[in-house]
Amino acid sequence: MNTIKIEQHPSEETLKKAGIRTWPIWTKEESEFDWYYDRQETCYFLEGEVTVTPKDGDPVEIHKGDLVIFPAGMSCTWKVKNAVRKHYQFES
């Protein structure tokens, strides 16, 4: 089963080592939508609160300060409860 991995409040050293602060930024207002990950995505939440529910899986709460990996091949529903601003990078 594909699982969402979350590291809460990673160190600044971890963020620098991965170059996360140089990644593009994605924003989204409060909303709900379906999504499919054709590639793995790693992202770092600068703002917001989201519940992501994988198809046939349990809801996962994501908050400001979370470093998250969404696996390739996962279908899910995003419920953006508070507007999101995040750095992101897709696996090439």
PDB file of N, CA, C and O in Angstrom:
ATOM      1  N   MET A   1       0.838  -1.189   0.000  1.00  0.00           N
ATOM      2  CA  MET A   1       0.000   0.000   0.000  1.00  0.00           C
ATOM      3  C   MET A   1       0.881   1.251   0.000  1.00  0.00           C
ATOM      4  O   MET A   1       1.880   1.313   0.717  1.00  0.00           O
ATOM      5  N   ASN A   2       0.512   2.227  -0.795  1.00  0.00           N
ATOM      6  CA  ASN A   2       1.253   3.483  -0.842  1.00  0.00           C
ATOM      7  C   ASN A   2       0.903   4.312   0.382  1.00  0.00           C
ATOM      8  O   ASN A   2      -0.271   4.520   0.687  1.00  0.00           O
ATOM      9  N   THR A   3       1.924   4.783   1.078  1.00  0.00           N
ATOM     10  CA  THR A   3       1.663   5.580   2.269  1.00  0.00           C
ATOM     11  C   THR A   3       2.312   6.961   2.149  1.00  0.00           C
ATOM     12  O   THR A   3       3.346   7.129   1.501  1.00  0.00           O
ATOM     13  N   ILE A   4       1.685   7.926   2.783  1.00  0.00           N
ATOM     14  CA  ILE A   4       2.192   9.289   2.852  1.00  0.00           C
ATOM     15  C   ILE A   4       3.162   9.342   4.022  1.00  0.00           C
ATOM     16  O   ILE A   4       2.834   8.906   5.126  1.00  0.00           O
ATOM     17  N   LYS A   5       4.360   9.877   3.785  1.00  0.00           N
ATOM     18  CA  LYS A   5       5.359   9.990   4.850  1.00  0.00           C
ATOM     19  C   LYS A   5       5.447  11.449   5.280  1.00  0.00           C
ATOM     20  O   LYS A   5       5.519  12.350   4.443  1.00  0.00           O
ATOM     21  N   ILE A   6       5.441  11.672   6.591  1.00  0.00           N
ATOM     22  CA  ILE A   6       5.488  13.029   7.136  1.00  0.00           C
ATOM     23  C   ILE A   6       6.589  13.129   8.182  1.00  0.00           C
ATOM     24  O   ILE A   6       6.694  12.299   9.086  1.00  0.00           O
ATOM     25  N   GLU A   7       7.410  14.170   8.036  1.00  0.00           N
ATOM     26  CA  GLU A   7       8.388  14.525   9.067  1.00  0.00           C
ATOM     27  C   GLU A   7       7.961  15.896   9.581  1.00  0.00           C
ATOM     28  O   GLU A   7       7.969  16.878   8.839  1.00  0.00           O
ATOM     29  N   GLN A   8       7.592  15.952  10.846  1.00  0.00           N
ATOM     30  CA  GLN A   8       7.132  17.217  11.423  1.00  0.00           C
ATOM     31  C   GLN A   8       8.318  18.074  11.838  1.00  0.00           C
ATOM     32  O   GLN A   8       9.228  17.616  12.528  1.00  0.00           O
ATOM     33  N   HIS A   9       8.288  19.311  11.408  1.00  0.00           N
ATOM     34  CA  HIS A   9       9.292  20.317  11.765  1.00  0.00           C
ATOM     35  C   HIS A   9      10.727  19.825  11.593  1.00  0.00           C
ATOM     36  O   HIS A   9      11.480  19.749  12.564  1.00  0.00           O
ATOM     37  N   PRO A  10      11.112  19.488  10.344  1.00  0.00           N
ATOM     38  CA  PRO A  10      12.500  19.083  10.114  1.00  0.00           C
ATOM     39  C   PRO A  10      13.446  20.239  10.451  1.00  0.00           C
ATOM     40  O   PRO A  10      13.039  21.401  10.463  1.00  0.00           O
ATOM     41  N   SER A  11      14.679  19.916  10.718  1.00  0.00           N
ATOM     42  CA  SER A  11      15.665  20.940  11.069  1.00  0.00           C
ATOM     43  C   SER A  11      15.988  21.801   9.846  1.00  0.00           C
ATOM     44  O   SER A  11      15.799  21.384   8.704  1.00  0.00           O
ATOM     45  N   GLU A  12      16.476  23.000  10.114  1.00  0.00           N
ATOM     46  CA  GLU A  12      16.887  23.893   9.020  1.00  0.00           C
ATOM     47  C   GLU A  12      18.011  23.236   8.224  1.00  0.00           C
ATOM     48  O   GLU A  12      18.106  23.431   7.012  1.00  0.00           O
ATOM     49  N   GLU A  13      18.853  22.467   8.889  1.00  0.00           N
ATOM     50  CA  GLU A  13      19.940  21.748   8.221  1.00  0.00           C
ATOM     51  C   GLU A  13      19.377  20.756   7.193  1.00  0.00           C
ATOM     52  O   GLU A  13      19.892  20.649   6.080  1.00  0.00           O
ATOM     53  N   THR A  14      18.326  20.040   7.572  1.00  0.00           N
ATOM     54  CA  THR A  14      17.682  19.092   6.659  1.00  0.00           C
ATOM     55  C   THR A  14      17.119  19.823   5.440  1.00  0.00           C
ATOM     56  O   THR A  14      17.274  19.362   4.309  1.00  0.00           O
ATOM     57  N   LEU A  15      16.470  20.954   5.671  1.00  0.00           N
ATOM     58  CA  LEU A  15      15.887  21.733   4.580  1.00  0.00           C
ATOM     59  C   LEU A  15      16.970  22.259   3.642  1.00  0.00           C
ATOM     60  O   LEU A  15      16.817  22.213   2.421  1.00  0.00           O
ATOM     61  N   LYS A  16      18.068  22.759   4.218  1.00  0.00           N
ATOM     62  CA  LYS A  16      19.178  23.287   3.406  1.00  0.00           C
ATOM     63  C   LYS A  16      19.839  22.186   2.594  1.00  0.00           C
ATOM     64  O   LYS A  16      20.127  22.370   1.411  1.00  0.00           O
ATOM     65  N   LYS A  17      20.081  21.041   3.227  1.00  0.00           N
ATOM     66  CA  LYS A  17      20.753  19.922   2.557  1.00  0.00           C
ATOM     67  C   LYS A  17      19.981  19.476   1.322  1.00  0.00           C
ATOM     68  O   LYS A  17      20.585  19.133   0.305  1.00  0.00           O
ATOM     69  N   ALA A  18      18.653  19.477   1.400  1.00  0.00           N
ATOM     70  CA  ALA A  18      17.807  19.054   0.272  1.00  0.00           C
ATOM     71  C   ALA A  18      17.555  20.193  -0.717  1.00  0.00           C
ATOM     72  O   ALA A  18      17.029  19.963  -1.805  1.00  0.00           O
ATOM     73  N   GLY A  19      17.928  21.420  -0.342  1.00  0.00           N
ATOM     74  CA  GLY A  19      17.698  22.568  -1.226  1.00  0.00           C
ATOM     75  C   GLY A  19      16.240  22.980  -1.319  1.00  0.00           C
ATOM     76  O   GLY A  19      15.827  23.602  -2.297  1.00  0.00           O
ATOM     77  N   ILE A  20      15.468  22.636  -0.312  1.00  0.00           N
ATOM     78  CA  ILE A  20      14.010  22.823  -0.343  1.00  0.00           C
ATOM     79  C   ILE A  20      13.603  24.277  -0.534  1.00  0.00           C
ATOM     80  O   ILE A  20      12.628  24.554  -1.234  1.00  0.00           O
ATOM     81  N   ARG A  21      14.314  25.194   0.061  1.00  0.00           N
ATOM     82  CA  ARG A  21      13.917  26.606  -0.044  1.00  0.00           C
ATOM     83  C   ARG A  21      14.147  27.187  -1.444  1.00  0.00           C
ATOM     84  O   ARG A  21      13.736  28.314  -1.719  1.00  0.00           O
ATOM     85  N   THR A  22      14.796  26.430  -2.324  1.00  0.00           N
ATOM     86  CA  THR A  22      14.968  26.869  -3.717  1.00  0.00           C
ATOM     87  C   THR A  22      13.897  26.283  -4.640  1.00  0.00           C
ATOM     88  O   THR A  22      13.807  26.665  -5.807  1.00  0.00           O
ATOM     89  N   TRP A  23      13.085  25.357  -4.120  1.00  0.00           N
ATOM     90  CA  TRP A  23      12.043  24.726  -4.929  1.00  0.00           C
ATOM     91  C   TRP A  23      10.915  25.717  -5.225  1.00  0.00           C
ATOM     92  O   TRP A  23      10.754  26.702  -4.503  1.00  0.00           O
ATOM     93  N   PRO A  24      10.130  25.464  -6.282  1.00  0.00           N
ATOM     94  CA  PRO A  24       8.975  26.327  -6.572  1.00  0.00           C
ATOM     95  C   PRO A  24       7.972  26.302  -5.422  1.00  0.00           C
ATOM     96  O   PRO A  24       7.991  25.406  -4.577  1.00  0.00           O
ATOM     97  N   ILE A  25       7.099  27.305  -5.409  1.00  0.00           N
ATOM     98  CA  ILE A  25       6.047  27.388  -4.393  1.00  0.00           C
ATOM     99  C   ILE A  25       4.689  27.224  -5.066  1.00  0.00           C
ATOM    100  O   ILE A  25       4.428  27.809  -6.117  1.00  0.00           O
ATOM    101  N   TRP A  26       3.833  26.422  -4.447  1.00  0.00           N
ATOM    102  CA  TRP A  26       2.456  26.193  -4.910  1.00  0.00           C
ATOM    103  C   TRP A  26       1.526  26.714  -3.825  1.00  0.00           C
ATOM    104  O   TRP A  26       1.772  26.518  -2.635  1.00  0.00           O
ATOM    105  N   THR A  27       0.458  27.377  -4.244  1.00  0.00           N
ATOM    106  CA  THR A  27      -0.539  27.870  -3.296  1.00  0.00           C
ATOM    107  C   THR A  27      -1.918  27.373  -3.705  1.00  0.00           C
ATOM    108  O   THR A  27      -2.180  27.114  -4.880  1.00  0.00           O
ATOM    109  N   LYS A  28      -2.791  27.246  -2.716  1.00  0.00           N
ATOM    110  CA  LYS A  28      -4.162  26.802  -2.983  1.00  0.00           C
ATOM    111  C   LYS A  28      -5.068  27.320  -1.871  1.00  0.00           C
ATOM    112  O   LYS A  28      -4.755  27.212  -0.686  1.00  0.00           O
ATOM    113  N   GLU A  29      -6.203  27.888  -2.288  1.00  0.00           N
ATOM    114  CA  GLU A  29      -7.193  28.380  -1.332  1.00  0.00           C
ATOM    115  C   GLU A  29      -7.987  27.208  -0.744  1.00  0.00           C
ATOM    116  O   GLU A  29      -7.838  26.066  -1.179  1.00  0.00           O
ATOM    117  N   GLU A  30      -8.818  27.504   0.234  1.00  0.00           N
ATOM    118  CA  GLU A  30      -9.679  26.474   0.823  1.00  0.00           C
ATOM    119  C   GLU A  30     -10.504  25.841  -0.291  1.00  0.00           C
ATOM    120  O   GLU A  30     -11.156  26.538  -1.069  1.00  0.00           O
ATOM    121  N   SER A  31     -10.470  24.511  -0.360  1.00  0.00           N
ATOM    122  CA  SER A  31     -11.151  23.789  -1.436  1.00  0.00           C
ATOM    123  C   SER A  31     -11.072  22.290  -1.171  1.00  0.00           C
ATOM    124  O   SER A  31     -10.464  21.841  -0.200  1.00  0.00           O
ATOM    125  N   GLU A  32     -11.700  21.537  -2.055  1.00  0.00           N
ATOM    126  CA  GLU A  32     -11.625  20.073  -2.001  1.00  0.00           C
ATOM    127  C   GLU A  32     -11.535  19.567  -3.433  1.00  0.00           C
ATOM    128  O   GLU A  32     -12.299  19.990  -4.300  1.00  0.00           O
ATOM    129  N   PHE A  33     -10.580  18.641  -3.677  1.00  0.00           N
ATOM    130  CA  PHE A  33     -10.399  18.129  -5.036  1.00  0.00           C
ATOM    131  C   PHE A  33      -9.719  16.759  -5.009  1.00  0.00           C
ATOM    132  O   PHE A  33      -9.032  16.405  -4.051  1.00  0.00           O
ATOM    133  N   ASP A  34      -9.928  16.005  -6.080  1.00  0.00           N
ATOM    134  CA  ASP A  34      -9.282  14.702  -6.247  1.00  0.00           C
ATOM    135  C   ASP A  34      -7.945  14.918  -6.944  1.00  0.00           C
ATOM    136  O   ASP A  34      -7.790  15.842  -7.742  1.00  0.00           O
ATOM    137  N   TRP A  35      -6.972  14.045  -6.629  1.00  0.00           N
ATOM    138  CA  TRP A  35      -5.653  14.169  -7.221  1.00  0.00           C
ATOM    139  C   TRP A  35      -5.038  12.792  -7.419  1.00  0.00           C
ATOM    140  O   TRP A  35      -5.307  11.864  -6.656  1.00  0.00           O
ATOM    141  N   TYR A  36      -4.204  12.667  -8.458  1.00  0.00           N
ATOM    142  CA  TYR A  36      -3.464  11.435  -8.716  1.00  0.00           C
ATOM    143  C   TYR A  36      -1.995  11.792  -8.873  1.00  0.00           C
ATOM    144  O   TYR A  36      -1.652  12.693  -9.638  1.00  0.00           O
ATOM    145  N   TYR A  37      -1.134  11.096  -8.159  1.00  0.00           N
ATOM    146  CA  TYR A  37       0.315  11.316  -8.237  1.00  0.00           C
ATOM    147  C   TYR A  37       0.926  10.336  -9.227  1.00  0.00           C
ATOM    148  O   TYR A  37       1.064   9.148  -8.936  1.00  0.00           O
ATOM    149  N   ASP A  38       1.296  10.853 -10.417  1.00  0.00           N
ATOM    150  CA  ASP A  38       1.952   9.984 -11.389  1.00  0.00           C
ATOM    151  C   ASP A  38       3.452   9.875 -11.103  1.00  0.00           C
ATOM    152  O   ASP A  38       4.128   8.978 -11.606  1.00  0.00           O
ATOM    153  N   ARG A  39       3.963  10.814 -10.278  1.00  0.00           N
ATOM    154  CA  ARG A  39       5.345  10.783  -9.811  1.00  0.00           C
ATOM    155  C   ARG A  39       5.356  11.112  -8.323  1.00  0.00           C
ATOM    156  O   ARG A  39       4.442  11.760  -7.812  1.00  0.00           O
ATOM    157  N   GLN A  40       6.398  10.659  -7.638  1.00  0.00           N
ATOM    158  CA  GLN A  40       6.535  11.003  -6.222  1.00  0.00           C
ATOM    159  C   GLN A  40       6.717  12.508  -6.083  1.00  0.00           C
ATOM    160  O   GLN A  40       7.442  13.129  -6.860  1.00  0.00           O
ATOM    161  N   GLU A  41       6.049  13.093  -5.080  1.00  0.00           N
ATOM    162  CA  GLU A  41       6.221  14.504  -4.773  1.00  0.00           C
ATOM    163  C   GLU A  41       6.722  14.644  -3.346  1.00  0.00           C
ATOM    164  O   GLU A  41       6.209  14.000  -2.431  1.00  0.00           O
ATOM    165  N   THR A  42       7.727  15.490  -3.165  1.00  0.00           N
ATOM    166  CA  THR A  42       8.192  15.871  -1.842  1.00  0.00           C
ATOM    167  C   THR A  42       7.852  17.343  -1.681  1.00  0.00           C
ATOM    168  O   THR A  42       8.105  18.138  -2.586  1.00  0.00           O
ATOM    169  N   CYS A  43       7.286  17.713  -0.545  1.00  0.00           N
ATOM    170  CA  CYS A  43       6.932  19.114  -0.334  1.00  0.00           C
ATOM    171  C   CYS A  43       7.096  19.498   1.132  1.00  0.00           C
ATOM    172  O   CYS A  43       7.081  18.661   2.035  1.00  0.00           O
ATOM    173  N   TYR A  44       7.255  20.809   1.320  1.00  0.00           N
ATOM    174  CA  TYR A  44       7.419  21.366   2.661  1.00  0.00           C
ATOM    175  C   TYR A  44       6.375  22.461   2.828  1.00  0.00           C
ATOM    176  O   TYR A  44       6.378  23.443   2.086  1.00  0.00           O
ATOM    177  N   PHE A  45       5.482  22.296   3.800  1.00  0.00           N
ATOM    178  CA  PHE A  45       4.366  23.207   4.016  1.00  0.00           C
ATOM    179  C   PHE A  45       4.805  24.444   4.801  1.00  0.00           C
ATOM    180  O   PHE A  45       5.201  24.351   5.963  1.00  0.00           O
ATOM    181  N   LEU A  46       4.725  25.600   4.143  1.00  0.00           N
ATOM    182  CA  LEU A  46       5.048  26.885   4.762  1.00  0.00           C
ATOM    183  C   LEU A  46       3.845  27.445   5.508  1.00  0.00           C
ATOM    184  O   LEU A  46       3.990  28.124   6.524  1.00  0.00           O
ATOM    185  N   GLU A  47       2.650  27.150   4.989  1.00  0.00           N
ATOM    186  CA  GLU A  47       1.397  27.616   5.580  1.00  0.00           C
ATOM    187  C   GLU A  47       0.315  26.596   5.263  1.00  0.00           C
ATOM    188  O   GLU A  47       0.427  25.824   4.311  1.00  0.00           O
ATOM    189  N   GLY A  48      -0.732  26.608   6.076  1.00  0.00           N
ATOM    190  CA  GLY A  48      -1.923  25.853   5.748  1.00  0.00           C
ATOM    191  C   GLY A  48      -2.178  24.626   6.600  1.00  0.00           C
ATOM    192  O   GLY A  48      -1.390  24.230   7.459  1.00  0.00           O
ATOM    193  N   GLU A  49      -3.329  24.056   6.304  1.00  0.00           N
ATOM    194  CA  GLU A  49      -3.789  22.829   6.970  1.00  0.00           C
ATOM    195  C   GLU A  49      -4.615  22.056   5.961  1.00  0.00           C
ATOM    196  O   GLU A  49      -5.533  22.598   5.346  1.00  0.00           O
ATOM    197  N   VAL A  50      -4.279  20.772   5.794  1.00  0.00           N
ATOM    198  CA  VAL A  50      -4.887  19.936   4.772  1.00  0.00           C
ATOM    199  C   VAL A  50      -5.183  18.555   5.356  1.00  0.00           C
ATOM    200  O   VAL A  50      -4.445  18.057   6.206  1.00  0.00           O
ATOM    201  N   THR A  51      -6.266  17.950   4.891  1.00  0.00           N
ATOM    202  CA  THR A  51      -6.505  16.525   5.127  1.00  0.00           C
ATOM    203  C   THR A  51      -6.424  15.852   3.770  1.00  0.00           C
ATOM    204  O   THR A  51      -7.163  16.204   2.851  1.00  0.00           O
ATOM    205  N   VAL A  52      -5.522  14.880   3.642  1.00  0.00           N
ATOM    206  CA  VAL A  52      -5.380  14.119   2.405  1.00  0.00           C
ATOM    207  C   VAL A  52      -5.856  12.703   2.711  1.00  0.00           C
ATOM    208  O   VAL A  52      -5.361  12.056   3.633  1.00  0.00           O
ATOM    209  N   THR A  53      -6.826  12.229   1.921  1.00  0.00           N
ATOM    210  CA  THR A  53      -7.377  10.890   2.124  1.00  0.00           C
ATOM    211  C   THR A  53      -7.068  10.033   0.905  1.00  0.00           C
ATOM    212  O   THR A  53      -7.664  10.219  -0.157  1.00  0.00           O
ATOM    213  N   PRO A  54      -6.125   9.083   1.058  1.00  0.00           N
ATOM    214  CA  PRO A  54      -5.827   8.179  -0.051  1.00  0.00           C
ATOM    215  C   PRO A  54      -7.032   7.287  -0.350  1.00  0.00           C
ATOM    216  O   PRO A  54      -7.788   6.920   0.549  1.00  0.00           O
ATOM    217  N   LYS A  55      -7.193   6.947  -1.625  1.00  0.00           N
ATOM    218  CA  LYS A  55      -8.263   6.010  -1.995  1.00  0.00           C
ATOM    219  C   LYS A  55      -8.019   4.728  -1.195  1.00  0.00           C
ATOM    220  O   LYS A  55      -6.905   4.206  -1.177  1.00  0.00           O
ATOM    221  N   ASP A  56      -9.055   4.230  -0.541  1.00  0.00           N
ATOM    222  CA  ASP A  56      -8.965   3.021   0.289  1.00  0.00           C
ATOM    223  C   ASP A  56      -7.972   3.182   1.443  1.00  0.00           C
ATOM    224  O   ASP A  56      -7.376   2.199   1.883  1.00  0.00           O
ATOM    225  N   GLY A  57      -7.790   4.412   1.938  1.00  0.00           N
ATOM    226  CA  GLY A  57      -6.869   4.628   3.050  1.00  0.00           C
ATOM    227  C   GLY A  57      -7.455   5.567   4.081  1.00  0.00           C
ATOM    228  O   GLY A  57      -8.550   6.101   3.907  1.00  0.00           O
ATOM    229  N   ASP A  58      -6.723   5.758   5.140  1.00  0.00           N
ATOM    230  CA  ASP A  58      -7.149   6.632   6.230  1.00  0.00           C
ATOM    231  C   ASP A  58      -6.709   8.072   5.968  1.00  0.00           C
ATOM    232  O   ASP A  58      -5.661   8.297   5.362  1.00  0.00           O
ATOM    233  N   PRO A  59      -7.501   9.050   6.419  1.00  0.00           N
ATOM    234  CA  PRO A  59      -7.133  10.459   6.259  1.00  0.00           C
ATOM    235  C   PRO A  59      -5.830  10.784   6.988  1.00  0.00           C
ATOM    236  O   PRO A  59      -5.540  10.241   8.055  1.00  0.00           O
ATOM    237  N   VAL A  60      -5.055  11.684   6.382  1.00  0.00           N
ATOM    238  CA  VAL A  60      -3.789  12.130   6.957  1.00  0.00           C
ATOM    239  C   VAL A  60      -3.846  13.646   7.098  1.00  0.00           C
ATOM    240  O   VAL A  60      -4.155  14.354   6.140  1.00  0.00           O
ATOM    241  N   GLU A  61      -3.545  14.140   8.301  1.00  0.00           N
ATOM    242  CA  GLU A  61      -3.546  15.581   8.575  1.00  0.00           C
ATOM    243  C   GLU A  61      -2.151  16.136   8.314  1.00  0.00           C
ATOM    244  O   GLU A  61      -1.153  15.588   8.782  1.00  0.00           O
ATOM    245  N   ILE A  62      -2.097  17.239   7.555  1.00  0.00           N
ATOM    246  CA  ILE A  62      -0.825  17.883   7.230  1.00  0.00           C
ATOM    247  C   ILE A  62      -0.929  19.350   7.627  1.00  0.00           C
ATOM    248  O   ILE A  62      -1.940  20.006   7.377  1.00  0.00           O
ATOM    249  N   HIS A  63       0.142  19.854   8.254  1.00  0.00           N
ATOM    250  CA  HIS A  63       0.139  21.222   8.791  1.00  0.00           C
ATOM    251  C   HIS A  63       1.409  21.967   8.417  1.00  0.00           C
ATOM    252  O   HIS A  63       2.370  21.385   7.914  1.00  0.00           O
ATOM    253  N   LYS A  64       1.389  23.261   8.673  1.00  0.00           N
ATOM    254  CA  LYS A  64       2.563  24.112   8.515  1.00  0.00           C
ATOM    255  C   LYS A  64       3.748  23.461   9.221  1.00  0.00           C
ATOM    256  O   LYS A  64       3.628  22.989  10.352  1.00  0.00           O
ATOM    257  N   GLY A  65       4.900  23.441   8.536  1.00  0.00           N
ATOM    258  CA  GLY A  65       6.102  22.869   9.128  1.00  0.00           C
ATOM    259  C   GLY A  65       6.314  21.399   8.837  1.00  0.00           C
ATOM    260  O   GLY A  65       7.308  20.823   9.279  1.00  0.00           O
ATOM    261  N   ASP A  66       5.397  20.771   8.098  1.00  0.00           N
ATOM    262  CA  ASP A  66       5.533  19.348   7.770  1.00  0.00           C
ATOM    263  C   ASP A  66       6.273  19.168   6.444  1.00  0.00           C
ATOM    264  O   ASP A  66       5.995  19.863   5.466  1.00  0.00           O
ATOM    265  N   LEU A  67       7.213  18.232   6.427  1.00  0.00           N
ATOM    266  CA  LEU A  67       7.894  17.787   5.222  1.00  0.00           C
ATOM    267  C   LEU A  67       7.212  16.485   4.819  1.00  0.00           C
ATOM    268  O   LEU A  67       7.199  15.527   5.592  1.00  0.00           O
ATOM    269  N   VAL A  68       6.648  16.444   3.618  1.00  0.00           N
ATOM    270  CA  VAL A  68       5.761  15.347   3.228  1.00  0.00           C
ATOM    271  C   VAL A  68       6.229  14.714   1.926  1.00  0.00           C
ATOM    272  O   VAL A  68       6.658  15.407   1.003  1.00  0.00           O
ATOM    273  N   ILE A  69       6.142  13.381   1.862  1.00  0.00           N
ATOM    274  CA  ILE A  69       6.396  12.651   0.623  1.00  0.00           C
ATOM    275  C   ILE A  69       5.116  11.922   0.240  1.00  0.00           C
ATOM    276  O   ILE A  69       4.603  11.087   0.984  1.00  0.00           O
ATOM    277  N   PHE A  70       4.607  12.272  -0.970  1.00  0.00           N
ATOM    278  CA  PHE A  70       3.450  11.595  -1.542  1.00  0.00           C
ATOM    279  C   PHE A  70       3.965  10.588  -2.561  1.00  0.00           C
ATOM    280  O   PHE A  70       4.708  10.962  -3.469  1.00  0.00           O
ATOM    281  N   PRO A  71       3.585   9.308  -2.431  1.00  0.00           N
ATOM    282  CA  PRO A  71       4.132   8.288  -3.321  1.00  0.00           C
ATOM    283  C   PRO A  71       3.525   8.318  -4.730  1.00  0.00           C
ATOM    284  O   PRO A  71       2.364   8.685  -4.913  1.00  0.00           O
ATOM    285  N   ALA A  72       4.326   7.928  -5.704  1.00  0.00           N
ATOM    286  CA  ALA A  72       3.842   7.777  -7.075  1.00  0.00           C
ATOM    287  C   ALA A  72       2.763   6.697  -7.100  1.00  0.00           C
ATOM    288  O   ALA A  72       2.862   5.689  -6.401  1.00  0.00           O
ATOM    289  N   GLY A  73       1.737   6.923  -7.911  1.00  0.00           N
ATOM    290  CA  GLY A  73       0.669   5.942  -8.068  1.00  0.00           C
ATOM    291  C   GLY A  73      -0.481   6.081  -7.089  1.00  0.00           C
ATOM    292  O   GLY A  73      -1.405   5.268  -7.104  1.00  0.00           O
ATOM    293  N   MET A  74      -0.443   7.097  -6.237  1.00  0.00           N
ATOM    294  CA  MET A  74      -1.493   7.272  -5.234  1.00  0.00           C
ATOM    295  C   MET A  74      -2.606   8.180  -5.756  1.00  0.00           C
ATOM    296  O   MET A  74      -2.347   9.266  -6.273  1.00  0.00           O
ATOM    297  N   SER A  75      -3.848   7.715  -5.612  1.00  0.00           N
ATOM    298  CA  SER A  75      -5.035   8.537  -5.857  1.00  0.00           C
ATOM    299  C   SER A  75      -5.559   8.973  -4.495  1.00  0.00           C
ATOM    300  O   SER A  75      -5.561   8.193  -3.543  1.00  0.00           O
ATOM    301  N   CYS A  76      -6.003  10.226  -4.411  1.00  0.00           N
ATOM    302  CA  CYS A  76      -6.439  10.733  -3.112  1.00  0.00           C
ATOM    303  C   CYS A  76      -7.376  11.920  -3.297  1.00  0.00           C
ATOM    304  O   CYS A  76      -7.586  12.412  -4.406  1.00  0.00           O
ATOM    305  N   THR A  77      -7.928  12.358  -2.176  1.00  0.00           N
ATOM    306  CA  THR A  77      -8.728  13.578  -2.133  1.00  0.00           C
ATOM    307  C   THR A  77      -8.050  14.543  -1.180  1.00  0.00           C
ATOM    308  O   THR A  77      -7.692  14.186  -0.057  1.00  0.00           O
ATOM    309  N   TRP A  78      -7.880  15.762  -1.644  1.00  0.00           N
ATOM    310  CA  TRP A  78      -7.330  16.845  -0.824  1.00  0.00           C
ATOM    311  C   TRP A  78      -8.471  17.691  -0.310  1.00  0.00           C
ATOM    312  O   TRP A  78      -9.346  18.093  -1.077  1.00  0.00           O
ATOM    313  N   LYS A  79      -8.469  17.967   0.995  1.00  0.00           N
ATOM    314  CA  LYS A  79      -9.396  18.928   1.576  1.00  0.00           C
ATOM    315  C   LYS A  79      -8.535  20.008   2.230  1.00  0.00           C
ATOM    316  O   LYS A  79      -7.947  19.795   3.290  1.00  0.00           O
ATOM    317  N   VAL A  80      -8.472  21.168   1.579  1.00  0.00           N
ATOM    318  CA  VAL A  80      -7.674  22.284   2.078  1.00  0.00           C
ATOM    319  C   VAL A  80      -8.542  23.066   3.055  1.00  0.00           C
ATOM    320  O   VAL A  80      -9.496  23.732   2.655  1.00  0.00           O
ATOM    321  N   LYS A  81      -8.203  22.981   4.338  1.00  0.00           N
ATOM    322  CA  LYS A  81      -8.989  23.633   5.381  1.00  0.00           C
ATOM    323  C   LYS A  81      -8.538  25.072   5.622  1.00  0.00           C
ATOM    324  O   LYS A  81      -9.355  25.948   5.904  1.00  0.00           O
ATOM    325  N   ASN A  82      -7.236  25.306   5.509  1.00  0.00           N
ATOM    326  CA  ASN A  82      -6.657  26.650   5.597  1.00  0.00           C
ATOM    327  C   ASN A  82      -5.705  26.777   4.417  1.00  0.00           C
ATOM    328  O   ASN A  82      -4.940  25.855   4.133  1.00  0.00           O
ATOM    329  N   ALA A  83      -5.746  27.913   3.730  1.00  0.00           N
ATOM    330  CA  ALA A  83      -4.977  28.113   2.506  1.00  0.00           C
ATOM    331  C   ALA A  83      -3.539  27.596   2.637  1.00  0.00           C
ATOM    332  O   ALA A  83      -2.878  27.797   3.655  1.00  0.00           O
ATOM    333  N   VAL A  84      -3.079  26.926   1.577  1.00  0.00           N
ATOM    334  CA  VAL A  84      -1.776  26.271   1.560  1.00  0.00           C
ATOM    335  C   VAL A  84      -0.762  27.092   0.766  1.00  0.00           C
ATOM    336  O   VAL A  84      -1.073  27.699  -0.259  1.00  0.00           O
ATOM    337  N   ARG A  85       0.449  27.082   1.281  1.00  0.00           N
ATOM    338  CA  ARG A  85       1.622  27.597   0.575  1.00  0.00           C
ATOM    339  C   ARG A  85       2.727  26.600   0.878  1.00  0.00           C
ATOM    340  O   ARG A  85       3.070  26.386   2.040  1.00  0.00           O
ATOM    341  N   LYS A  86       3.289  25.983  -0.168  1.00  0.00           N
ATOM    342  CA  LYS A  86       4.296  24.942   0.055  1.00  0.00           C
ATOM    343  C   LYS A  86       5.357  24.968  -1.036  1.00  0.00           C
ATOM    344  O   LYS A  86       5.086  25.326  -2.182  1.00  0.00           O
ATOM    345  N   HIS A  87       6.578  24.578  -0.655  1.00  0.00           N
ATOM    346  CA  HIS A  87       7.633  24.269  -1.616  1.00  0.00           C
ATOM    347  C   HIS A  87       7.372  22.845  -2.091  1.00  0.00           C
ATOM    348  O   HIS A  87       6.935  21.999  -1.311  1.00  0.00           O
ATOM    349  N   TYR A  88       7.638  22.576  -3.366  1.00  0.00           N
ATOM    350  CA  TYR A  88       7.399  21.225  -3.871  1.00  0.00           C
ATOM    351  C   TYR A  88       8.432  20.831  -4.929  1.00  0.00           C
ATOM    352  O   TYR A  88       9.047  21.677  -5.579  1.00  0.00           O
ATOM    353  N   GLN A  89       8.597  19.519  -5.072  1.00  0.00           N
ATOM    354  CA  GLN A  89       9.458  18.981  -6.126  1.00  0.00           C
ATOM    355  C   GLN A  89       8.936  17.592  -6.489  1.00  0.00           C
ATOM    356  O   GLN A  89       8.658  16.769  -5.616  1.00  0.00           O
ATOM    357  N   PHE A  90       8.810  17.350  -7.795  1.00  0.00           N
ATOM    358  CA  PHE A  90       8.409  16.027  -8.279  1.00  0.00           C
ATOM    359  C   PHE A  90       9.657  15.240  -8.671  1.00  0.00           C
ATOM    360  O   PHE A  90      10.634  15.797  -9.172  1.00  0.00           O
ATOM    361  N   GLU A  91       9.600  13.935  -8.431  1.00  0.00           N
ATOM    362  CA  GLU A  91      10.664  13.031  -8.831  1.00  0.00           C
ATOM    363  C   GLU A  91      10.768  13.068 -10.350  1.00  0.00           C
ATOM    364  O   GLU A  91       9.751  13.065 -11.043  1.00  0.00           O
ATOM    365  N   SER A  92      11.992  13.103 -10.870  1.00  0.00           N
ATOM    366  CA  SER A  92      12.132  13.161 -12.340  1.00  0.00           C
ATOM    367  C   SER A  92      12.131  11.778 -12.961  1.00  0.00           C
ATOM    368  O   SER A  92      12.239  11.649 -14.180  1.00  0.00           O
TER     369      SER A  92
END
